[in-house]
């Protein structure tokens, strides 16, 4: 059975959400601070780990952050790891902070 994943910005809850067949399967929390979007926590619900949903979620979030003209503070280890593997997002982190996150 093919699952349909959709990612959106739930502004009311300050998080990006990924839904599978209409049910929230994960989220990436954020907090806006001085022109940057701090991302402290990402979670994929039990039973959906290993499906690539976390990567889809973070890619959407980073693309959205770029489109909004914000910078990112990747506090979440998963987000920081994703950014290390996808260097095209390095410019979203202030140059002075890149070393902190291994970027």
Secondary structure, DSSP 8 states (H G I E B T S, - for coil): ----EEEEEEGGGTEEEEEETTEEEEEEEEEEETTEEEEEEEEE-TT-TTSSHHHHHHHHHHHHHHHTT-EEE--SHHHHHHHHH-GGGGGGS-GGGGGGGT-
